Each structure stands twice: as C-alpha cells, then as structure tokens.
Amino acid sequence: MFKVLVSDPISDMGIQQLMDAQDISVDKKPGLSEDELVAIIGQYDALLVRSQTRVTERVMEAGKQLKVVGRAGVGVDNIDLEAATQRGIIVINAPDGNTITTCEHTFAMMMAVARHIPQAYLKTVGGVWDRKSFVGVELRNKVLGVLGMGRIGSEVAKRAKAFGMEIMGYDPFLTEERAEKMGIKLSSVEDIVRNADFMTVHTPLTPETRHMIGKAQFEIMKPGMRIVNCARGGIIDEYALVEAVDQGIVAGAAFDVFEVEPPTEDHPFLKHPKIIVTPHLGASTVEAQENVAIDVSEQVLHILRNEPFRNAVNMPPIPADVLNKLQPYFSLGERLGSFIAQLTEGAVEEITVSYSGDVADVDTQPLTRHIVKGILSHHLGSEQVNLVNSMHLAKQRGLNIVTQKSNAAKGFTNLLSVTLRTKKEERLVAGTLLNGYGARIVQIDKFPVDVAPEGNLILVSHNDKPGIIGRVGTLLGSNDVNIATMQVGRKIVGGAAIMVLTVDKGVPKNVLTDFAQLPDINNAKEIILF
C-alpha cells in the first residue's frame, strides 16, 4: 500500500483515480506549516501540492520514503528541485493542463478589444445608452500575428483560422514545413509588426524575449494594431505600449499579465480607456484546475507502480560509473549549448553532438540532455526546459538530434563539439576541460580559441587587418565597458578572423550596432553565460 499526502486544496475529482486505486491510500491535509509537514512526511511515498506548500530541502530530507512530488500546475518554483534530485525524488508537473484554457482566454480578450466590450458594459450599466462610441472591427479577413508557436500559440492559430483570419507565425523553432502543415505563414517579428492587424504573444519570458515588442517595434508598427498578452508580463514594454496607444499607433490592447503583479495603483493600464486588463486569469477555469490535478495524479500513480511516466522536471538516476565520468562535463555541455544558441540565427533544424576521447566509451545521453537543455533554454526559458524534458521538447519541435562518437583524442583527452544547423546557417562550438584551468571553449566554427565559457562575452567577426583591436578597445572604452580578456582566432594571415572578448558587464545594444560601422568589422554578438 502506497501513501499519498495532498497538502494543498485539490478537488476530489482531480485526485479521484488515486482515491479509487486499491494500492493507494490518500490523506488530504491542506494548510500545513513546514514544521508540521516535516513531522509527518516520513510516512508518505508521494506528495501532491499546488503553489501554497513549499517543498523545501528540510521536507525532502524528512521524506525518507518519498518517491515523487507532484505539482498540480506548470511552475515548480515552490519545490527545491536540486534537493529532490540529490535524494532521487522525482518531481512532476502538468504543463498541458491549462493550454486550452489560456487559448480561450486569449480569444476572449481578442474579441473584447475588437468590440470594446468592457468599456461598453461599464457605460451601459452606468445608465448611458451609447452605440456610437463603441464601433468595433471584425476578426474575419484580418491578419493575426502569433509570437510563439508552442502549445498555446498553435491552438490560438487553429481557432483564428476558424474565424477567417490570416495567420502569421513566429517561433525560433518553427520551420517552413511545419508552418505549411499548420496553414500559416512563417514570419519574422518585424514582418508581423509591420503587417498584422492583431498580435498575440505566447512566448516564455527570457532575456531574449523581454521587451521584444518595445519602442523600436512600435515605431514601425502598422497603425491600428490591436495587441493581446496572456503569456508573461515583460514581453511587451508596458510604458512604450501606452505611448503607442496615445499616439494612435495601437488601437487597443488587452493584458492578462503584468511585469509586476499585482500592478501598482497608478499603473497606466488600469485607467486607460483603450486598454483592457484581467488579473492573470489565463489558467483560471474549473476544467483547467481539474485537468492539471488529473494529469499529475495519473503520473504519480505510474511512478509508484514503477510504470513509464512523463512530465518529470528533474534528472533521472544515472549509474554511478557513468555519472563519475560525465558529471564534470555537465556544466560545460549546457554552456556550449547556450553559447551556440545565442550565436546562431534562424529556425533550428538539427543539433549534432560529437564526443571524442574517453568520454565516448560510456552512455553519453545524460550529457546530451544538458547540451540540448542549454540550446532550448535560450529560446524557451529555463522554467520550461529541464534535463528530463529537453529531448521531448526537441522532438516535439521536429529537431533532429545526431550523436557522433570517436575514441580519437583530437588533441584533448575529451572533446565536446556541438553543431547547430538552422534555415540560415550552420555553426560549431567545441569545448573541453583542461587540468588546472577548468572548462574552456577551444573552437568556434573553424577558428581555434581558448575562452572560459562564463560571464559576458562579445564575439566579433572581422577581417584580419592591423588596427582592429585598437578600434574595438576604443569603442568599448568610450562606452565605459571594461575588457577583462581577449582572444583572437584566425586560419590565415589577412583572412577572416574572430575576436572573443570577456567584459565586466552587459553591453548596450547601441554599442553592438556601432561595431558594424567600424572598418573591417562584419558583425558583433553579445553572448551571456551564467
């Protein structure tokens, strides 16, 4: 008999399959303090929570029999994943349970902003019969731009087609083939901004997507745009949006999320006549709340019965001999993935990972997971990608992952090479561990280098001409950016070359733009490795 503790309010319908199981005993004890939870968790095999219970290292340590922690929802920020992994406790969530609910809320907001429904309601119940002030627009024959074509974005696009809308879709992993199958036009962010009538965002909030719609985008935006955000606050620059609405560039906006929640009383959205807001209701339906509980309950049942399961968010056990050989390379692999993801442009199609040396003798799949996680996290955010689901997410997006092995040392005891092929280009980065120096990047494309994969980096592609280093140093110095280290790589004198700079802080975007104006500089990219 397995014992399951439910420590947050979850409906009986959500956990019915656990309650009906002959080999499961369920106790519902919501509202426990950490001390109370620590005192009783030792007798349970599984713990089910929502967002209230904090599953800390103390709780994990006291849970001597604990095999799984299930979060009836998407986020797991209330669960100590590292402590769970160290103790072999599987953590699962329900990433699909709120897909339809959020999609439908997006459409509700889109209809509301198209027809001025909240504003008309307030005036009508206030005793004013005013039909002239609220003339709206139809969705039919309008162009909808969808930024982020994951689960929710794809469902929105499907429903928008039923309304007779033309769909432009952007996603870093969306290929022409998949877009064609979905009946949408693969587009860039700029294409959508310039041509769409409506725009909805469904990307995670990452350094890359933060303020991806800001002042620069509003300046080139098609006049009369209507914008919906039911994803994450911060994807759209809120104050730049207000300015665009006031200037008549944006006809209206509907937001379910804010950069800071709850927003302050003086937030400009709250009293603006052309902006509709709701208090983060994207997942707030009876069905969604039950669906996430049902999904998690089903997976808990599988785990306790030692059956195949999905949606784990921490690393599965690795044999000790394999772990001993691979673990020193986990951080390097993830950083190589993050590096090449930031380096490469275009929709990702194929990832090739090559292992050379002693590391090729063992099962390298756990290390491949780290590399793929580093690549996907740059685009999808670290909250969505983890070591267990990285391969699943890659497969879901149609990415081909090729693994190659060779016992040849290639000049190093072990060498990890990652090649990323996109619609636009193919790039390579390779790294190793050097005794006394730690992790190093030793090759970028065809150029040999020696760079520590950490901190703020600038990769400059240039022609090998005298004076380049001086121009780069002068530009950075004049913008108060201090250079910590510099590496230059070239194959032939006077040919193509690269320069890798480690700097003390982030580089303003205008500085990166200024690089392109320097003689013999081809481009410059900032790469941030945490």
N, C-alpha and C positions, 0 to 999 in steps of 0.2 A: 504494500500500500504506500503510495506516494502522497506527501502532504504539501498542499499549496496554500500560501498566505496571500490574500488580497488586501493590501494596506491603503488603498485609495478607493473612493466611490466609483464602482463599476457595476453596471446593471446586471441583474441575474441573466438576462438574455445574452449578454456579451460573454459570459463565462458558463453558459448552460452546458456546453459539451464537456467541460471539466467536472461540473456537478453531477452529470449523468454517468461519467465513467466509473466503472466498477473498481478500478485500481487507483482511484484518486479521491483524496479527502480534502475539501476546501474549507478554509476558515476566512471569514471576512471581518477584518479589524481595522477600519479606517481611523485616521486621526492619531496614530501612534507617534510619540516623540522618538527621537533617536535612541535614547536610553531604553525606552520600552521595547522598541524594535530589536535592539541588540540583545535584550534579555530573553526574547522568545525565538529569534530567527534560527537558532541552532537545531531546532526540531523539524525544520521545513526543507523540502527538496526544491521548491520553486517559489519565487516572489513575483507578484503582479502589481504594477504601480501605474499611475498616470504621471502627473507633474508635481503633485504635492510632496510625496515621500522622497526624501533624499537618501539614496542608497550609497552610503559613504564607505570608506575603507574599513572603519570600525564595524559596520554592518557586515561587510564581506568577510572580515576576519572571524566574526562570531558565527557566521553561517557555515558551520563545519560540514553540513550535508548539502549545502546549496549547490545546485547544478545549473540553474538558469534563472535570470532576472528578465521579465518581460515588461516592456513599456508599451502601454496601450495608446500609442500615438507615434509621431515621427521623431521628434527630438529626444536625445538621451543625455542632455546636459545635467540632469539631476542624478546621474549614475556615474560612479567612478569606474570608467572603462579600464584604466590601467590596473587598478586593484582587482577587478574581475578577471582580467586576462591572466594576471600573475597567479591567481588561485584556480585557474581552469574553469571559471564560471562563464557560461555563455550568456551574452546579452542580446536580446532580440527586440525589434520594434515592428511597426506596421506602416511602412512607407506608402502603401497603396490605398489605405482605407479612406483617405479624405480626397482622393483625386476627383471624383465626380462632384462632390460637394463644393470644392473650390472652383471647379469649372463652372458649375451652375451659378455660383455667387458672382463670378466674373461676368456671366451673361446678364444677370440681374442688374449689375452695376452699369453694364454697357447700355442696356435698354433704358435704365433710369437717366443716364447722362444724355442719351439721344432724345428723350422725350420730356426732360425736366420734371420727372415725376415727384421727387421730394419737394421741390420748390412750389409746384402746382398744388400739392396736397396741403402744404402749410397755409397757402393763401386762401384755399377753398375752405378749410376748417376754421380759418380766421374770419369768415363771413364775406370774403370778396370773390365774386364770380368773374374771373378774368381769363378769357380764352385767347386773347390776342398776344399776351406776353410770353406764351409758352409754346410757340410753334416749333416743332422738333424736326428731326430728319429720319428717314427710313434707313434700315440696315441694308436692304436689298440694293444690289449694284454698287455698294460701297467697297472700298479696299480696306481690309483689315491686316495690319502688321502684327505678327506674333513674335515677340522676342523671347526665345526659349521654347524649343520644340520637344520637351520631355513629356512625361505622362500627362500633366495638366494642360500644357500648351497644345499637345496633339488632340486632346479631347475638345478643347475650345475651337480649334481649327475645324474639326469634324462637324461640330454644331453650327459654326458660322457658315459653312458651305450650305447647310440646310436652309439658312436664311437668305441664300442667294448672294453671299459676299464672295469677293475675290480675295484669296489669302496669299500674303507674302510672309514667308517664314525665315527667321534667322536662328541658327544654333551652331556653335563651333563644331559639332559632330554631325550636322545634317549634310548628307550627300545629295547630289543631283538625283541619283537613283531612288533614294527613299522619298525625296520631295515629290518626284514624279508619281510614285505609287500613291502618295497621300493626296495628290491633286492640288499641290500648292506650288508657288514659285519660290525657289531658293533665292534669298536676297541678303544683302548686307544691311547693317544697321542704318547706314547712310541712305540706302535705297528706300528703306521703309520710312525713314524720317521725311524724305523728300516727296514720297508718292502716296502714302497711306492716308485714309480718311479717319480711321480709328487705329489705335495702337494699344496692345495689352502686353504686359511683361510677365514672364513666368520663368525667370532665371533665379538661381540662388544668389545671395549677396556675397560677393567675393571682392578682393581688391580690384580685380579686373572689371567687375560689373558695377561697382559703387559709382554712382552718378554717371552711368553710361549714357543717360539722357540728361544733359545739362545745358548750359548756356550756348555752347558751340552748336549743339544739335537743334536747339530752338531757333537759332539764327537762320538755319537752312530749312526749317520745317515747312511743310505745306500748310498754308493758312487754313484755319477751320478744323484742325486736328482735334480729335477727342481721345483722351488718354485714360486707361484703366490700370490700376495696380492693386492686385490681390495677392502679390507674391511676397516681397520683403520691402520694408521701408529702407530707403537709401539708394535703391536702384535708380530712382529719378530724383534729381536735385529739387527739393521742395520749393526753395525760395526762387530758383530760376523758373520753375513752373508757374508760380504766382505771377511773376513778372511777365511771362509769356501770355498768360491769360489776360492780364490787364492791358497788354499791348494788342490783343485781338488775334494773336498767332494761334493760340489754343482756344477752341470754342467752349470746352468744358472738360472737367476731369472728375474721376471717381476713384477714391482711395479707400482701401480696407486696412492699410498698414501705414505706419509712420516710422521715421528714423528713430524717434524716441517715443516709447509707448508706456503709459498714456501720454498724449501730447500735452504741452503746457496750455493754460487757459488762453494765452494770447497768440497761439499758433494761427497763422494767417489762413489756413484751410478752414478753420471752424466757423468763420463768419463770412466766408466768401460766397457770393450768390451763384457762382458758376462752378463750385467745387462741392461734390457730394462725398461724405465720409461715413464709414461704419467702423465699429470698434473691433477690428480683427475677427470677423465672423466667418472667414473662409471655410473653416472646418466645423463650424457650429451647427450641425444638424443631428437629429436623433439617429438617423441612419449611419452617419459617419462615426459618431461616438460608439455605436454598437459594432460597426464593421471593424474598427481598429481593435476592439476588445475580442471580437470573434477571431480575427486573424492571429492575434497574439496567443489566445487560448489554444488554438489549433497547433501552433508551433511548439508551445510548451508541452503539450501532450505528446507530440512526436519526439521531442528531446528526452523526456522522461522515459519513454518506451524505447529509446535507442533507435529511432527511425529517422530517415532522411528529413531534413528541415531546411528552411530558408530564412532570409532576413536577419541573420546574425550580424552584429555590428562590432565584434571584436575577433581577434585572431584565434583560429582553432589550434589545438595542440600540435606540436611538431616533435618528431622523435629527437631524443637528446643529442645523438651523434650528428644529425643534420643541423640542429639548432646551433651547436657549438661551432660548426664550420661557417654557417651563413649569417649568424646574428651580427658579427662585426660589420657586415656589408649592408644591413637593412637600411640604416640611415643614408649611406651613400647612394643606394639604389633609388630611394624615394627622392633624394635631391637631384639625381641625374634626370629622373622623370619630370620633376618640376622645372628644371633648367631647360630641357628641350621643349617642353610645352610652351614656355614663355618665349623661346627663341623662334618657334615655328609659326607660320601664318597659314590659314586655310583650314577647311574641314578635315579632321584627322581620318585617315582611311586604314592605315596599317602601322603596327608597332612591331619592330624586330629587336629582340633582345639577344645578344651574343655573349656567351660565357667562355672565357679562355683560361686555362690553367687548372689548378687543383679543384677549384670550386665546381668545375664541370663534372666531377665524379659523383656528386650527390643530387638528390631531387631538388632542383632549383625553383620549383613552383612558388614556395613561400617568398623567395626573393623577387620573383617576377611580379607577385602581387604588390609588393612595395613599390616597384617601378611604375606599374600601371596606376596605382593609387596616386603617386606623385604627378603623373600626367593628367589624370582625370580631375584631381582636386583643384588644379589651376582653373579649370573651366566650370566645374560643378560645385566647388566649395568643399572644405574639409568636413563639414557637418553631414554631407550627403554621401561621401565616399569613405570607405574604410577597408581594412585588409581582407575582410571576408567578402564584401560585395563588389570589390573593384573589378574582378573578372566578369561577374554577372552584368555589371553596368556596361562594361566594354562590349560584351556580346549583344546586349540589348540595343546598343547603338551601332551595331554592324561593324565593329572594329575587328580587323584581322590581327591576331597576335601570333607572331612567329618566334620560336625559341631555337637558337642555334648553340651548339656546344663544341668545344675543341680543347684537347689536352695540351695543345701547343701554348707555351707561355707568352709568346709575343712580347718579350722584353720585361714582363712583370710576372710575379708569382700568380696573381689572378688579375683579370681584366674584365670589366663590365662595359659593354658597348650597347647604346640604345639608339636606334634609328627610327625616326618618325617620318612617315610619308603622308602628305596631305594632297589636296587637289592642286595646290600651288607649287609645292617644293618637297624636297627630301633633305633632312638634316641629321647629323650624327653628333653624339657626345659620348665620350668614354672616360671611365674613372677607375681608380684602384685605391688600395690602402698601402701607404709607404711607412715602413718602420721608422718611428721617431717623428713622423710628420702627419700621420693620420690620413683622412680622406683627401684625395686630390682628383681634380679633373685633368686628364693628361692629353685629351684630344678634343677639338671642336671642328667638325667637318674634316677637312684634310690637313688641318694645322695642328702641330704638336704644341701643347702648353703645359703649364704647371700651376694650377689655381686651386685654392681651397674653396670648396663648394659651400659658402656661407656668406650671410650678410647681403649688402647692397653691391651689385656688380653692374658694370656697364660694358657691353660688348660692342666694339666699334669695328666695322668692316671698312677697309681703306686700301688705297694703293700704296705700295712700299716706296715712299718718297721722303727725302730729307725734310725736316721741319714739322712733320705730322704730330709727333709727340709734344712739341712746343705749343702748337696751336690748340691741341686738346687740353693741355695743362692750363693754358691761359684762359680758355673758355670756362673751364670748371672753377678755376681760382677766382675769376671775376664774378662768379655767381655763388661764392662762399661754399663751394663743395671741395672738401679736402680729399686728396688721393692717398689711400693707405698703401696699396701695392699696384704694380703694373706688370703685365705680361704681354709680350708681342710674339706672334707666331707668323711664319711665312714659309713658303716652299722654295721660292726662287727670288733672287735679288731683283727688286724693281717690279715684282708682280703683285698679285692680290695678297693681302695680309689681314690679320685681325689683331686687335688690341683688347685685352681684358683688364679692366680697372676695378679695384675694390675701393669703394668710397665710404666715408663715415656716416652718410645719411642719404635719404631718398633724394632723387634728382628731379627738380621741377620739370614739367612737360615741355615748357618753352625752351629749356636748355637742350633737351633731346632734339627738338626741332631745329635749334641753332646749329647742331652738329652737321646737319645736311647742307648747311650753307658754306661750310669750310671747304677749301680746295682739297681734292683727292679723298674726301670722306664720302663713302657710299651710303652708310646708314649707321644708326646707333640705337641700341636697345637696352633698356634697364631690366635687370633680372634680380629678383629678390628671393633669397633662400633663407628660410627661418631655421 
